[in-house]
Amino acid sequence: MYSFDPLFKTMEKRGITTYQLVNHYNISSHLMSNLRHNRNVTIETLYRLWEILGEDCTLDDIVKFTKDNE
């Protein structure tokens, strides 16, 4: 399982809003919905988010992976 909660925390720390992602960085509102609901995204999306957040950003700043106990 995975969660994009770290992304939203990192955005807050860096002063980046979802409005900016959609309107300034051309991240689609559909993609934002996928992120908010922890749905699948592509590696390209993770790369774009990394570019936006800064090169000192790590994957742990965007997504958290956990074991699925089911």
N, CA, C and O atoms as a Tripos MOL2 file, in Angstrom:
@<TRIPOS>MOLECULE
protein
  280   279    70     0     0
PROTEIN
NO_CHARGES

@<TRIPOS>ATOM
      1 N           0.8430   -1.1730    0.0000 N.3       1 MET1
      2 CA          0.0000    0.0000    0.0000 C.3       1 MET1
      3 C           0.8860    1.2330    0.0000 C.2       1 MET1
      4 O           2.0690    1.1690    0.3350 O.2       1 MET1
      5 N           0.3130    2.3190   -0.3690 N.am      2 TYR2
      6 CA          1.0540    3.5740   -0.3990 C.3       2 TYR2
      7 C           0.1190    4.7350   -0.0990 C.2       2 TYR2
      8 O          -1.1000    4.6450   -0.2490 O.2       2 TYR2
      9 N           0.7390    5.8300    0.3310 N.am      3 SER3
     10 CA         -0.0050    7.0290    0.6800 C.3       3 SER3
     11 C           0.7810    8.2470    0.1900 C.2       3 SER3
     12 O           2.0080    8.2880    0.2820 O.2       3 SER3
     13 N           0.0620    9.2240   -0.3250 N.am      4 PHE4
     14 CA          0.6920   10.4640   -0.7700 C.3       4 PHE4
     15 C           0.6060   11.5600    0.2980 C.2       4 PHE4
     16 O           0.8080   12.7350   -0.0060 O.2       4 PHE4
     17 N           0.3080   11.1840    1.5430 N.am      5 ASP5
     18 CA          0.2850   12.1600    2.6290 C.3       5 ASP5
     19 C           1.6060   12.9260    2.7420 C.2       5 ASP5
     20 O           1.5860   14.1330    2.9800 O.2       5 ASP5
     21 N           2.7660   12.2490    2.5770 N.am      6 PRO6
     22 CA          4.0250   13.0050    2.6550 C.3       6 PRO6
     23 C           4.1130   14.1240    1.6120 C.2       6 PRO6
     24 O           4.7120   15.1680    1.8730 O.2       6 PRO6
     25 N           3.5280   13.9140    0.4460 N.am      7 LEU7
     26 CA          3.5330   14.9450   -0.5890 C.3       7 LEU7
     27 C           2.8760   16.2160   -0.0870 C.2       7 LEU7
     28 O           3.4250   17.3070   -0.2370 O.2       7 LEU7
     29 N           1.7110   16.0770    0.5050 N.am      8 PHE8
     30 CA          0.9710   17.2580    0.9460 C.3       8 PHE8
     31 C           1.6670   17.9500    2.1160 C.2       8 PHE8
     32 O           1.5930   19.1720    2.2440 O.2       8 PHE8
     33 N           2.3430   17.1800    2.9690 N.am      9 LYS9
     34 CA          3.1220   17.7690    4.0590 C.3       9 LYS9
     35 C           4.3420   18.5110    3.5010 C.2       9 LYS9
     36 O           4.6720   19.6050    3.9580 O.2       9 LYS9
     37 N           4.9970   17.9160    2.5250 N.am     10 THR10
     38 CA          6.1540   18.5570    1.8970 C.3      10 THR10
     39 C           5.7370   19.8240    1.1650 C.2      10 THR10
     40 O           6.4310   20.8380    1.2310 O.2      10 THR10
     41 N           4.6100   19.7700    0.4670 N.am     11 MET11
     42 CA          4.1120   20.9630   -0.2220 C.3      11 MET11
     43 C           3.8700   22.0860    0.7740 C.2      11 MET11
     44 O           4.2300   23.2360    0.5210 O.2      11 MET11
     45 N           3.2610   21.7540    1.9080 N.am     12 GLU12
     46 CA          2.9680   22.7660    2.9230 C.3      12 GLU12
     47 C           4.2650   23.3940    3.4460 C.2      12 GLU12
     48 O           4.3540   24.6130    3.5850 O.2      12 GLU12
     49 N           5.2660   22.5610    3.7330 N.am     13 LYS13
     50 CA          6.5490   23.0550    4.2290 C.3      13 LYS13
     51 C           7.2200   23.9940    3.2240 C.2      13 LYS13
     52 O           7.8840   24.9570    3.6050 O.2      13 LYS13
     53 N           7.0360   23.7000    1.9410 N.am     14 ARG14
     54 CA          7.7080   24.4790    0.8980 C.3      14 ARG14
     55 C           6.8340   25.5950    0.3320 C.2      14 ARG14
     56 O           7.2360   26.3060   -0.5880 O.2      14 ARG14
     57 N           5.6350   25.7380    0.8910 N.am     15 GLY15
     58 CA          4.7600   26.8230    0.4620 C.3      15 GLY15
     59 C           4.1760   26.6370   -0.9250 C.2      15 GLY15
     60 O           3.9060   27.6140   -1.6240 O.2      15 GLY15
     61 N           3.9810   25.3920   -1.3260 N.am     16 ILE16
     62 CA          3.3900   25.0840   -2.6310 C.3      16 ILE16
     63 C           1.9620   24.6050   -2.4070 C.2      16 ILE16
     64 O           1.7240   23.7080   -1.5980 O.2      16 ILE16
     65 N           1.0190   25.1970   -3.1150 N.am     17 THR17
     66 CA         -0.3880   24.8440   -2.9690 C.3      17 THR17
     67 C          -0.8480   23.9580   -4.1220 C.2      17 THR17
     68 O          -0.1970   23.8850   -5.1640 O.2      17 THR17
     69 N          -1.9760   23.2890   -3.9200 N.am     18 THR18
     70 CA         -2.5500   22.5050   -5.0140 C.3      18 THR18
     71 C          -2.9590   23.4290   -6.1620 C.2      18 THR18
     72 O          -2.8880   23.0460   -7.3290 O.2      18 THR18
     73 N          -3.3860   24.6450   -5.8230 N.am     19 TYR19
     74 CA         -3.7230   25.6380   -6.8610 C.3      19 TYR19
     75 C          -2.5080   25.8910   -7.7560 C.2      19 TYR19
     76 O          -2.6380   25.9470   -8.9790 O.2      19 TYR19
     77 N          -1.3410   26.0430   -7.1520 N.am     20 GLN20
     78 CA         -0.1270   26.2720   -7.9380 C.3      20 GLN20
     79 C           0.2030   25.0620   -8.8110 C.2      20 GLN20
     80 O           0.5950   25.2120   -9.9680 O.2      20 GLN20
     81 N           0.0430   23.8600   -8.2490 N.am     21 LEU21
     82 CA          0.3300   22.6680   -9.0480 C.3      21 LEU21
     83 C          -0.5450   22.6190  -10.2890 C.2      21 LEU21
     84 O          -0.0690   22.3050  -11.3800 O.2      21 LEU21
     85 N          -1.8120   22.9270  -10.1210 N.am     22 VAL22
     86 CA         -2.7560   22.8610  -11.2410 C.3      22 VAL22
     87 C          -2.5460   24.0190  -12.2120 C.2      22 VAL22
     88 O          -2.4900   23.8060  -13.4230 O.2      22 VAL22
     89 N          -2.4300   25.2340  -11.6980 N.am     23 ASN23
     90 CA         -2.4290   26.4150  -12.5640 C.3      23 ASN23
     91 C          -1.0600   26.8930  -13.0160 C.2      23 ASN23
     92 O          -0.9580   27.5540  -14.0500 O.2      23 ASN23
     93 N          -0.0110   26.5810  -12.2800 N.am     24 HIS24
     94 CA          1.3180   27.0450  -12.6650 C.3      24 HIS24
     95 C           2.2100   25.9270  -13.1910 C.2      24 HIS24
     96 O           3.1060   26.1720  -13.9990 O.2      24 HIS24
     97 N           1.9680   24.7070  -12.7370 N.am     25 TYR25
     98 CA          2.8120   23.5790  -13.1310 C.3      25 TYR25
     99 C           2.0770   22.5800  -14.0290 C.2      25 TYR25
    100 O           2.6190   21.5290  -14.3700 O.2      25 TYR25
    101 N           0.8550   22.9120  -14.4050 N.am     26 ASN26
    102 CA          0.0570   22.0940  -15.3390 C.3      26 ASN26
    103 C          -0.1580   20.6550  -14.8790 C.2      26 ASN26
    104 O          -0.1720   19.7330  -15.6950 O.2      26 ASN26
    105 N          -0.3260   20.4670  -13.5750 N.am     27 ILE27
    106 CA         -0.7420   19.1680  -13.0420 C.3      27 ILE27
    107 C          -2.2710   19.1450  -13.1440 C.2      27 ILE27
    108 O          -2.9390   20.0460  -12.6380 O.2      27 ILE27
    109 N          -2.8100   18.1400  -13.7810 N.am     28 SER28
    110 CA         -4.2570   18.1230  -14.0060 C.3      28 SER28
    111 C          -5.0360   17.9400  -12.7030 C.2      28 SER28
    112 O          -4.5360   17.3560  -11.7420 O.2      28 SER28
    113 N          -6.2510   18.4410  -12.6890 N.am     29 SER29
    114 CA         -7.1010   18.2660  -11.5110 C.3      29 SER29
    115 C          -7.4220   16.7850  -11.3070 C.2      29 SER29
    116 O          -7.6060   16.3420  -10.1730 O.2      29 SER29
    117 N          -7.4910   16.0240  -12.3920 N.am     30 HIS30
    118 CA         -7.7080   14.5750  -12.2940 C.3      30 HIS30
    119 C          -6.5330   13.9090  -11.5660 C.2      30 HIS30
    120 O          -6.7350   13.0550  -10.7030 O.2      30 HIS30
    121 N          -5.3270   14.3000  -11.9150 N.am     31 LEU31
    122 CA         -4.1440   13.7640  -11.2470 C.3      31 LEU31
    123 C          -4.1370   14.1610   -9.7720 C.2      31 LEU31
    124 O          -3.7840   13.3490   -8.9170 O.2      31 LEU31
    125 N          -4.5200   15.3910   -9.4690 N.am     32 MET32
    126 CA         -4.5930   15.8260   -8.0700 C.3      32 MET32
    127 C          -5.5920   14.9680   -7.2990 C.2      32 MET32
    128 O          -5.3560   14.6280   -6.1400 O.2      32 MET32
    129 N          -6.6940   14.6230   -7.9330 N.am     33 SER33
    130 CA         -7.6820   13.7510   -7.3030 C.3      33 SER33
    131 C          -7.0740   12.3780   -7.0310 C.2      33 SER33
    132 O          -7.2810   11.8060   -5.9600 O.2      33 SER33
    133 N          -6.3320   11.8540   -7.9880 N.am     34 ASN34
    134 CA         -5.6660   10.5610   -7.7850 C.3      34 ASN34
    135 C          -4.7130   10.6180   -6.5960 C.2      34 ASN34
    136 O          -4.6570    9.6830   -5.7970 O.2      34 ASN34
    137 N          -3.9690   11.7020   -6.4790 N.am     35 LEU35
    138 CA         -3.0290   11.8470   -5.3710 C.3      35 LEU35
    139 C          -3.7680   11.9450   -4.0380 C.2      35 LEU35
    140 O          -3.3790   11.3110   -3.0570 O.2      35 LEU35
    141 N          -4.8290   12.7380   -4.0100 N.am     36 ARG36
    142 CA         -5.5970   12.9060   -2.7640 C.3      36 ARG36
    143 C          -6.2200   11.5990   -2.2870 C.2      36 ARG36
    144 O          -6.3740   11.3770   -1.0860 O.2      36 ARG36
    145 N          -6.5780   10.7320   -3.2430 N.am     37 HIS37
    146 CA         -7.2490    9.4780   -2.9110 C.3      37 HIS37
    147 C          -6.3190    8.2640   -2.9760 C.2      37 HIS37
    148 O          -6.7710    7.1200   -2.9930 O.2      37 HIS37
    149 N          -5.0080    8.5360   -3.0120 N.am     38 ASN38
    150 CA         -3.9890    7.4710   -3.0120 C.3      38 ASN38
    151 C          -4.2040    6.4530   -4.1250 C.2      38 ASN38
    152 O          -4.1050    5.2450   -3.9080 O.2      38 ASN38
    153 N          -4.4930    6.9520   -5.2980 N.am     39 ARG39
    154 CA         -4.6510    6.0840   -6.4710 C.3      39 ARG39
    155 C          -3.3380    6.0330   -7.2440 C.2      39 ARG39
    156 O          -2.4230    6.8160   -6.9890 O.2      39 ARG39
    157 N          -3.2580    5.1100   -8.1840 N.am     40 ASN40
    158 CA         -2.0500    4.9320   -8.9820 C.3      40 ASN40
    159 C          -1.6650    6.1920   -9.7480 C.2      40 ASN40
    160 O          -2.5160    6.9000  -10.2870 O.2      40 ASN40
    161 N          -0.3670    6.4510   -9.7820 N.am     41 VAL41
    162 CA          0.1980    7.4910  -10.6400 C.3      41 VAL41
    163 C           1.4220    6.8920  -11.3220 C.2      41 VAL41
    164 O           1.9300    5.8520  -10.9030 O.2      41 VAL41
    165 N           1.8860    7.5460  -12.3610 N.am     42 THR42
    166 CA          3.0260    7.0290  -13.1100 C.3      42 THR42
    167 C           4.3450    7.4930  -12.4950 C.2      42 THR42
    168 O           4.3830    8.4190  -11.6850 O.2      42 THR42
    169 N           5.4140    6.8320  -12.8990 N.am     43 ILE43
    170 CA          6.7550    7.2540  -12.5020 C.3      43 ILE43
    171 C           7.0190    8.6610  -13.0410 C.2      43 ILE43
    172 O           7.6790    9.4620  -12.3790 O.2      43 ILE43
    173 N           6.5180    8.9610  -14.2150 N.am     44 GLU44
    174 CA          6.6620   10.3040  -14.7900 C.3      44 GLU44
    175 C           6.0410   11.3540  -13.8670 C.2      44 GLU44
    176 O           6.6020   12.4360  -13.6980 O.2      44 GLU44
    177 N           4.9040   11.0460  -13.2770 N.am     45 THR45
    178 CA          4.2700   11.9660  -12.3320 C.3      45 THR45
    179 C           5.1450   12.1700  -11.1080 C.2      45 THR45
    180 O           5.3290   13.3000  -10.6570 O.2      45 THR45
    181 N           5.6840   11.0910  -10.5700 N.am     46 LEU46
    182 CA          6.5760   11.2150   -9.4190 C.3      46 LEU46
    183 C           7.7850   12.0720   -9.7720 C.2      46 LEU46
    184 O           8.2300   12.8840   -8.9610 O.2      46 LEU46
    185 N           8.3150   11.8960  -10.9680 N.am     47 TYR47
    186 CA          9.4590   12.6880  -11.4210 C.3      47 TYR47
    187 C           9.0890   14.1710  -11.5300 C.2      47 TYR47
    188 O           9.8510   15.0360  -11.0980 O.2      47 TYR47
    189 N           7.9360   14.4570  -12.0980 N.am     48 ARG48
    190 CA          7.4920   15.8570  -12.2210 C.3      48 ARG48
    191 C           7.3200   16.5000  -10.8560 C.2      48 ARG48
    192 O           7.7120   17.6500  -10.6600 O.2      48 ARG48
    193 N           6.7390   15.7720   -9.9080 N.am     49 LEU49
    194 CA          6.5800   16.2910   -8.5570 C.3      49 LEU49
    195 C           7.9400   16.5440   -7.9130 C.2      49 LEU49
    196 O           8.1240   17.5530   -7.2310 O.2      49 LEU49
    197 N           8.8910   15.6410   -8.1240 N.am     50 TRP50
    198 CA         10.2440   15.8060   -7.6120 C.3      50 TRP50
    199 C          10.8740   17.0740   -8.1800 C.2      50 TRP50
    200 O          11.5150   17.8310   -7.4510 O.2      50 TRP50
    201 N          10.6960   17.3080   -9.4780 N.am     51 GLU51
    202 CA         11.2330   18.5270  -10.1000 C.3      51 GLU51
    203 C          10.6150   19.7800   -9.4830 C.2      51 GLU51
    204 O          11.3150   20.7580   -9.2210 O.2      51 GLU51
    205 N           9.3190   19.7490   -9.2540 N.am     52 ILE52
    206 CA          8.6050   20.9050   -8.6980 C.3      52 ILE52
    207 C           9.0390   21.1660   -7.2610 C.2      52 ILE52
    208 O           9.2460   22.3170   -6.8760 O.2      52 ILE52
    209 N           9.1750   20.1220   -6.4750 N.am     53 LEU53
    210 CA          9.4880   20.2720   -5.0580 C.3      53 LEU53
    211 C          10.9560   20.6040   -4.8040 C.2      53 LEU53
    212 O          11.3040   21.0770   -3.7230 O.2      53 LEU53
    213 N          11.7960   20.3660   -5.7650 N.am     54 GLY54
    214 CA         13.2150   20.6750   -5.6240 C.3      54 GLY54
    215 C          14.0590   19.4200   -5.5890 C.2      54 GLY54
    216 O          13.6220   18.3700   -5.1190 O.2      54 GLY54
    217 N          15.2670   19.5450   -6.0910 N.am     55 GLU55
    218 CA         16.1300   18.3820   -6.2270 C.3      55 GLU55
    219 C          16.5990   17.8100   -4.9010 C.2      55 GLU55
    220 O          17.1120   16.6910   -4.8650 O.2      55 GLU55
    221 N          16.4360   18.5560   -3.7980 N.am     56 ASP56
    222 CA         16.7880   17.9950   -2.4950 C.3      56 ASP56
    223 C          15.6530   17.1420   -1.9300 C.2      56 ASP56
    224 O          15.7660   16.5770   -0.8420 O.2      56 ASP56
    225 N          14.5750   17.0590   -2.6750 N.am     57 CYS57
    226 CA         13.4200   16.2320   -2.3140 C.3      57 CYS57
    227 C          13.7600   14.7610   -2.5630 C.2      57 CYS57
    228 O          14.5010   14.4380   -3.4920 O.2      57 CYS57
    229 N          13.2190   13.8780   -1.7330 N.am     58 THR58
    230 CA         13.3970   12.4450   -1.9450 C.3      58 THR58
    231 C          12.0320   11.8000   -2.1760 C.2      58 THR58
    232 O          10.9950   12.4330   -1.9760 O.2      58 THR58
    233 N          12.0420   10.5640   -2.5890 N.am     59 LEU59
    234 CA         10.7910    9.8400   -2.8020 C.3      59 LEU59
    235 C           9.9940    9.7630   -1.5020 C.2      59 LEU59
    236 O           8.7630    9.7750   -1.5290 O.2      59 LEU59
    237 N          10.6830    9.6850   -0.3710 N.am     60 ASP60
    238 CA         10.0050    9.6550    0.9330 C.3      60 ASP60
    239 C           9.2520   10.9530    1.2230 C.2      60 ASP60
    240 O           8.3380   10.9690    2.0480 O.2      60 ASP60
    241 N           9.6290   12.0340    0.5530 N.am     61 ASP61
    242 CA          8.9310   13.3090    0.7080 C.3      61 ASP61
    243 C           7.6480   13.3610   -0.1190 C.2      61 ASP61
    244 O           6.8540   14.2920    0.0140 O.2      61 ASP61
    245 N           7.4510   12.3600   -0.9710 N.am     62 ILE62
    246 CA          6.2920   12.3450   -1.8710 C.3      62 ILE62
    247 C           5.3210   11.2150   -1.5350 C.2      62 ILE62
    248 O           4.1070   11.4190   -1.5270 O.2      62 ILE62
    249 N           5.8460   10.0450   -1.2630 N.am     63 VAL63
    250 CA          4.9840    8.8780   -1.0520 C.3      63 VAL63
    251 C           5.5290    8.0140    0.0800 C.2      63 VAL63
    252 O           6.7400    7.9120    0.2760 O.2      63 VAL63
    253 N           4.6160    7.3960    0.8180 N.am     64 LYS64
    254 CA          4.9920    6.4660    1.8810 C.3      64 LYS64
    255 C           4.4810    5.0790    1.5110 C.2      64 LYS64
    256 O           3.3060    4.9000    1.1910 O.2      64 LYS64
    257 N           5.3720    4.1130    1.5580 N.am     65 PHE65
    258 CA          5.0150    2.7310    1.2580 C.3      65 PHE65
    259 C           4.8890    1.9320    2.5570 C.2      65 PHE65
    260 O           5.7200    2.0550    3.4570 O.2      65 PHE65
    261 N           3.8490    1.1200    2.6380 N.am     66 THR66
    262 CA          3.6630    0.2510    3.7880 C.3      66 THR66
    263 C           3.2980   -1.1450    3.2900 C.2      66 THR66
    264 O           2.8170   -1.3150    2.1700 O.2      66 THR66
    265 N           3.5330   -2.1240    4.1330 N.am     67 LYS67
    266 CA          3.1650   -3.4910    3.7660 C.3      67 LYS67
    267 C           1.6670   -3.6590    3.8850 C.2      67 LYS67
    268 O           1.0370   -3.1620    4.8180 O.2      67 LYS67
    269 N           1.1130   -4.3660    2.9230 N.am     68 ASP68
    270 CA         -0.3140   -4.6910    2.9310 C.3      68 ASP68
    271 C          -0.4750   -5.9890    3.7100 C.2      68 ASP68
    272 O           0.0170   -7.0350    3.2870 O.2      68 ASP68
    273 N          -1.1540   -5.9260    4.8310 N.am     69 ASN69
    274 CA         -1.2870   -7.1070    5.7050 C.3      69 ASN69
    275 C          -2.4030   -8.0460    5.2980 C.2      69 ASN69
    276 O          -2.7020   -8.9940    6.0240 O.2      69 ASN69
    277 N          -3.0100   -7.8120    4.1810 N.am     70 GLU70
    278 CA         -4.1240   -8.6850    3.7650 C.3      70 GLU70
    279 C          -3.6350   -9.9330    3.0910 C.2      70 GLU70
    280 O          -4.4410  -10.7690    2.6820 O.2      70 GLU70
@<TRIPOS>BOND
     1     1     2 1
     2     2     3 1
     3     3     4 2
     4     3     5 am
     5     5     6 1
     6     6     7 1
     7     7     8 2
     8     7     9 am
     9     9    10 1
    10    10    11 1
    11    11    12 2
    12    11    13 am
    13    13    14 1
    14    14    15 1
    15    15    16 2
    16    15    17 am
    17    17    18 1
    18    18    19 1
    19    19    20 2
    20    19    21 am
    21    21    22 1
    22    22    23 1
    23    23    24 2
    24    23    25 am
    25    25    26 1
    26    26    27 1
    27    27    28 2
    28    27    29 am
    29    29    30 1
    30    30    31 1
    31    31    32 2
    32    31    33 am
    33    33    34 1
    34    34    35 1
    35    35    36 2
    36    35    37 am
    37    37    38 1
    38    38    39 1
    39    39    40 2
    40    39    41 am
    41    41    42 1
    42    42    43 1
    43    43    44 2
    44    43    45 am
    45    45    46 1
    46    46    47 1
    47    47    48 2
    48    47    49 am
    49    49    50 1
    50    50    51 1
    51    51    52 2
    52    51    53 am
    53    53    54 1
    54    54    55 1
    55    55    56 2
    56    55    57 am
    57    57    58 1
    58    58    59 1
    59    59    60 2
    60    59    61 am
    61    61    62 1
    62    62    63 1
    63    63    64 2
    64    63    65 am
    65    65    66 1
    66    66    67 1
    67    67    68 2
    68    67    69 am
    69    69    70 1
    70    70    71 1
    71    71    72 2
    72    71    73 am
    73    73    74 1
    74    74    75 1
    75    75    76 2
    76    75    77 am
    77    77    78 1
    78    78    79 1
    79    79    80 2
    80    79    81 am
    81    81    82 1
    82    82    83 1
    83    83    84 2
    84    83    85 am
    85    85    86 1
    86    86    87 1
    87    87    88 2
    88    87    89 am
    89    89    90 1
    90    90    91 1
    91    91    92 2
    92    91    93 am
    93    93    94 1
    94    94    95 1
    95    95    96 2
    96    95    97 am
    97    97    98 1
    98    98    99 1
    99    99   100 2
   100    99   101 am
   101   101   102 1
   102   102   103 1
   103   103   104 2
   104   103   105 am
   105   105   106 1
   106   106   107 1
   107   107   108 2
   108   107   109 am
   109   109   110 1
   110   110   111 1
   111   111   112 2
   112   111   113 am
   113   113   114 1
   114   114   115 1
   115   115   116 2
   116   115   117 am
   117   117   118 1
   118   118   119 1
   119   119   120 2
   120   119   121 am
   121   121   122 1
   122   122   123 1
   123   123   124 2
   124   123   125 am
   125   125   126 1
   126   126   127 1
   127   127   128 2
   128   127   129 am
   129   129   130 1
   130   130   131 1
   131   131   132 2
   132   131   133 am
   133   133   134 1
   134   134   135 1
   135   135   136 2
   136   135   137 am
   137   137   138 1
   138   138   139 1
   139   139   140 2
   140   139   141 am
   141   141   142 1
   142   142   143 1
   143   143   144 2
   144   143   145 am
   145   145   146 1
   146   146   147 1
   147   147   148 2
   148   147   149 am
   149   149   150 1
   150   150   151 1
   151   151   152 2
   152   151   153 am
   153   153   154 1
   154   154   155 1
   155   155   156 2
   156   155   157 am
   157   157   158 1
   158   158   159 1
   159   159   160 2
   160   159   161 am
   161   161   162 1
   162   162   163 1
   163   163   164 2
   164   163   165 am
   165   165   166 1
   166   166   167 1
   167   167   168 2
   168   167   169 am
   169   169   170 1
   170   170   171 1
   171   171   172 2
   172   171   173 am
   173   173   174 1
   174   174   175 1
   175   175   176 2
   176   175   177 am
   177   177   178 1
   178   178   179 1
   179   179   180 2
   180   179   181 am
   181   181   182 1
   182   182   183 1
   183   183   184 2
   184   183   185 am
   185   185   186 1
   186   186   187 1
   187   187   188 2
   188   187   189 am
   189   189   190 1
   190   190   191 1
   191   191   192 2
   192   191   193 am
   193   193   194 1
   194   194   195 1
   195   195   196 2
   196   195   197 am
   197   197   198 1
   198   198   199 1
   199   199   200 2
   200   199   201 am
   201   201   202 1
   202   202   203 1
   203   203   204 2
   204   203   205 am
   205   205   206 1
   206   206   207 1
   207   207   208 2
   208   207   209 am
   209   209   210 1
   210   210   211 1
   211   211   212 2
   212   211   213 am
   213   213   214 1
   214   214   215 1
   215   215   216 2
   216   215   217 am
   217   217   218 1
   218   218   219 1
   219   219   220 2
   220   219   221 am
   221   221   222 1
   222   222   223 1
   223   223   224 2
   224   223   225 am
   225   225   226 1
   226   226   227 1
   227   227   228 2
   228   227   229 am
   229   229   230 1
   230   230   231 1
   231   231   232 2
   232   231   233 am
   233   233   234 1
   234   234   235 1
   235   235   236 2
   236   235   237 am
   237   237   238 1
   238   238   239 1
   239   239   240 2
   240   239   241 am
   241   241   242 1
   242   242   243 1
   243   243   244 2
   244   243   245 am
   245   245   246 1
   246   246   247 1
   247   247   248 2
   248   247   249 am
   249   249   250 1
   250   250   251 1
   251   251   252 2
   252   251   253 am
   253   253   254 1
   254   254   255 1
   255   255   256 2
   256   255   257 am
   257   257   258 1
   258   258   259 1
   259   259   260 2
   260   259   261 am
   261   261   262 1
   262   262   263 1
   263   263   264 2
   264   263   265 am
   265   265   266 1
   266   266   267 1
   267   267   268 2
   268   267   269 am
   269   269   270 1
   270   270   271 1
   271   271   272 2
   272   271   273 am
   273   273   274 1
   274   274   275 1
   275   275   276 2
   276   275   277 am
   277   277   278 1
   278   278   279 1
   279   279   280 2
@<TRIPOS>SUBSTRUCTURE
     1 MET1         2 RESIDUE 1 A MET
     2 TYR2         6 RESIDUE 1 A TYR
     3 SER3        10 RESIDUE 1 A SER
     4 PHE4        14 RESIDUE 1 A PHE
     5 ASP5        18 RESIDUE 1 A ASP
     6 PRO6        22 RESIDUE 1 A PRO
     7 LEU7        26 RESIDUE 1 A LEU
     8 PHE8        30 RESIDUE 1 A PHE
     9 LYS9        34 RESIDUE 1 A LYS
    10 THR10       38 RESIDUE 1 A THR
    11 MET11       42 RESIDUE 1 A MET
    12 GLU12       46 RESIDUE 1 A GLU
    13 LYS13       50 RESIDUE 1 A LYS
    14 ARG14       54 RESIDUE 1 A ARG
    15 GLY15       58 RESIDUE 1 A GLY
    16 ILE16       62 RESIDUE 1 A ILE
    17 THR17       66 RESIDUE 1 A THR
    18 THR18       70 RESIDUE 1 A THR
    19 TYR19       74 RESIDUE 1 A TYR
    20 GLN20       78 RESIDUE 1 A GLN
    21 LEU21       82 RESIDUE 1 A LEU
    22 VAL22       86 RESIDUE 1 A VAL
    23 ASN23       90 RESIDUE 1 A ASN
    24 HIS24       94 RESIDUE 1 A HIS
    25 TYR25       98 RESIDUE 1 A TYR
    26 ASN26      102 RESIDUE 1 A ASN
    27 ILE27      106 RESIDUE 1 A ILE
    28 SER28      110 RESIDUE 1 A SER
    29 SER29      114 RESIDUE 1 A SER
    30 HIS30      118 RESIDUE 1 A HIS
    31 LEU31      122 RESIDUE 1 A LEU
    32 MET32      126 RESIDUE 1 A MET
    33 SER33      130 RESIDUE 1 A SER
    34 ASN34      134 RESIDUE 1 A ASN
    35 LEU35      138 RESIDUE 1 A LEU
    36 ARG36      142 RESIDUE 1 A ARG
    37 HIS37      146 RESIDUE 1 A HIS
    38 ASN38      150 RESIDUE 1 A ASN
    39 ARG39      154 RESIDUE 1 A ARG
    40 ASN40      158 RESIDUE 1 A ASN
    41 VAL41      162 RESIDUE 1 A VAL
    42 THR42      166 RESIDUE 1 A THR
    43 ILE43      170 RESIDUE 1 A ILE
    44 GLU44      174 RESIDUE 1 A GLU
    45 THR45      178 RESIDUE 1 A THR
    46 LEU46      182 RESIDUE 1 A LEU
    47 TYR47      186 RESIDUE 1 A TYR
    48 ARG48      190 RESIDUE 1 A ARG
    49 LEU49      194 RESIDUE 1 A LEU
    50 TRP50      198 RESIDUE 1 A TRP
    51 GLU51      202 RESIDUE 1 A GLU
    52 ILE52      206 RESIDUE 1 A ILE
    53 LEU53      210 RESIDUE 1 A LEU
    54 GLY54      214 RESIDUE 1 A GLY
    55 GLU55      218 RESIDUE 1 A GLU
    56 ASP56      222 RESIDUE 1 A ASP
    57 CYS57      226 RESIDUE 1 A CYS
    58 THR58      230 RESIDUE 1 A THR
    59 LEU59      234 RESIDUE 1 A LEU
    60 ASP60      238 RESIDUE 1 A ASP
    61 ASP61      242 RESIDUE 1 A ASP
    62 ILE62      246 RESIDUE 1 A ILE
    63 VAL63      250 RESIDUE 1 A VAL
    64 LYS64      254 RESIDUE 1 A LYS
    65 PHE65      258 RESIDUE 1 A PHE
    66 THR66      262 RESIDUE 1 A THR
    67 LYS67      266 RESIDUE 1 A LYS
    68 ASP68      270 RESIDUE 1 A ASP
    69 ASN69      274 RESIDUE 1 A ASN
    70 GLU70      278 RESIDUE 1 A GLU
